[in-house]
């Protein structure tokens, strides 16, 4: 399942990729993103675990179809989402 995060007219699409069956999960993510009409810069493959949990070949393949972030570094994922979909600005109050 791909999650859409949006704010006004900006959207990011996040595909979670599990370590449980990583080859199949990565292949599924690649297939979905490769067929997508969504601009590459609006796609995020969010991989379970840390970079060290994933073979370099899989990470490299996924970077061809979107940005790759890791759940072990949630701040990195949050920063990438904020770049694509800036948070709503709080109204200034007097």
C-alpha positions as semicolon CSV with decimal commas, in nm:
position;residue;x (nm);y (nm);z (nm)
1;X;0,000;0,000;0,000
2;X;0,129;0,343;-0,091
3;X;0,059;0,632;0,144
4;X;-0,012;0,977;0,004
5;X;0,091;1,273;0,221
6;X;-0,047;1,602;0,096
7;X;-0,094;1,964;0,185
8;X;-0,281;2,195;-0,051
9;X;-0,150;2,116;-0,400
10;X;0,168;1,927;-0,297
11;X;0,180;1,550;-0,251
12;X;0,439;1,289;-0,163
13;X;0,389;0,916;-0,208
14;X;0,552;0,682;0,043
15;X;0,589;0,309;-0,011
16;X;0,694;0,113;0,299
17;X;0,935;-0,169;0,216
18;X;0,957;-0,451;0,470
19;X;1,265;-0,646;0,571
20;X;1,055;-0,958;0,616
21;X;1,060;-1,045;0,245
22;X;1,291;-0,769;0,131
23;X;1,351;-0,888;-0,226
24;X;0,980;-0,918;-0,300
25;X;0,896;-0,594;-0,115
26;X;1,168;-0,399;-0,298
27;X;1,058;-0,544;-0,633
28;X;0,698;-0,444;-0,561
29;X;0,802;-0,088;-0,469
30;X;1,018;-0,057;-0,782
31;X;0,735;-0,184;-1,003
32;X;0,476;0,053;-0,854
33;X;0,700;0,359;-0,870
34;X;0,840;0,277;-1,214
35;X;0,488;0,262;-1,361
36;X;0,373;0,574;-1,177
37;X;0,302;0,908;-1,342
38;X;0,398;1,080;-1,015
39;X;0,724;1,277;-1,054
40;X;1,025;1,085;-0,920
41;X;1,105;1,363;-0,672
42;X;0,764;1,306;-0,506
43;X;0,820;0,933;-0,440
44;X;0,979;0,794;-0,125
45;X;1,071;0,431;-0,067
46;X;1,074;0,397;0,313
47;X;1,282;0,092;0,393
48;X;1,244;-0,097;0,720
49;X;1,554;-0,088;0,937
50;X;1,881;0,088;0,860
51;X;2,093;0,121;0,546
52;X;2,320;-0,157;0,676
53;X;2,021;-0,397;0,670
54;X;1,987;-0,363;0,291
55;X;2,210;-0,480;0,007
56;X;2,356;-0,190;-0,188
57;X;2,208;-0,327;-0,512
58;X;1,852;-0,297;-0,381
59;X;1,908;0,055;-0,249
60;X;2,066;0,155;-0,579
61;X;1,776;0,015;-0,783
62;X;1,519;0,194;-0,569
63;X;1,700;0,527;-0,603
64;X;1,632;0,499;-0,977
65;X;1,257;0,535;-0,914
66;X;1,243;0,759;-0,605
67;X;1,413;0,883;-0,292
68;X;1,518;0,614;-0,043
69;X;1,485;0,671;0,331
70;X;1,509;0,433;0,627
71;X;1,273;0,391;0,921
72;X;1,577;0,360;1,151
73;X;1,633;0,732;1,082
74;X;1,280;0,875;1,116
75;X;1,406;1,235;1,118
76;X;1,554;1,186;0,771
77;X;1,222;1,057;0,643
78;X;1,041;1,349;0,808
79;X;1,283;1,603;0,656
80;X;1,234;1,454;0,310
81;X;0,857;1,470;0,348
82;X;0,884;1,834;0,463
83;X;1,085;1,917;0,148
84;X;0,817;1,772;-0,077
85;X;0,513;1,872;0,126
86;X;0,595;2,173;0,346
87;X;0,397;2,169;0,670
88;X;0,103;2,407;0,697
89;X;0,207;2,737;0,847
90;X;0,037;2,825;1,172
91;X;-0,163;3,146;1,152
92;X;-0,001;3,434;1,334
93;X;-0,210;3,560;1,622
94;X;-0,188;3,890;1,804
